[in-house]
Amino acid sequence: MPFVYRLQKVLDFRIRKKEEQLLVLQKAQQALYQAEMDIQRNNEEIVITKQAQWQADYTMMEAYDTYLHHLWEKGEQLEIVRQEKAQIVQQEVQKLVELEQAVKVLEKHKEKSKDAYIAEQKAAELKNMSELGVQRYFQQARETREEQELLEQYQKDYEENNNGY
């Protein structure tokens, strides 16, 4: 009979949860990447605005300053968002690690159970072979004894027949 792991459904469930968590982690990493790209675009916009400010008319300086302050505030908000996304990624990584550990525990348990099953099968086979060996030994001993008795019987019969003539 082949090995059947009694907790296979639990193991499959945990593997599925780990794979789902991996997808959640990938989405969180993508959101973090997007937040970093938003920060980079905002920083590029600040650089472009500063360069344009140098070339603009002096009457536009106040508008450029206002826009730059807006971009800096937006940059600070984007950095806060990026930190939140990074924290979410860390939490998702921690969840993934916990799920991987749970899967590894069951996989180790499965391997130990399989090894115990194999050892049990070998012991049962050895016991069966031992019983067969014992039966064969007694059968051979009985046959040998019967052959000896038959041989002795023939010798007696031969001696009786030779003594009588």
Secondary structure, DSSP 8 states (H G I E B T S, - for coil): -----TTHHHHHHHHHHHHHHHHHHHHHHHHHHHHHHHHHHHHHHHHHHHHHHHHS-GGGHHHHHHHHHHHHHHHHHHHHHHHHHHHHHHHHHHHHHHHHHHHHHHHHHHHHHHHHHHHHHHHHHHHHHHHHHHHHHHHHHHHHHHHHHHHHHHHHHHHHHHHH-
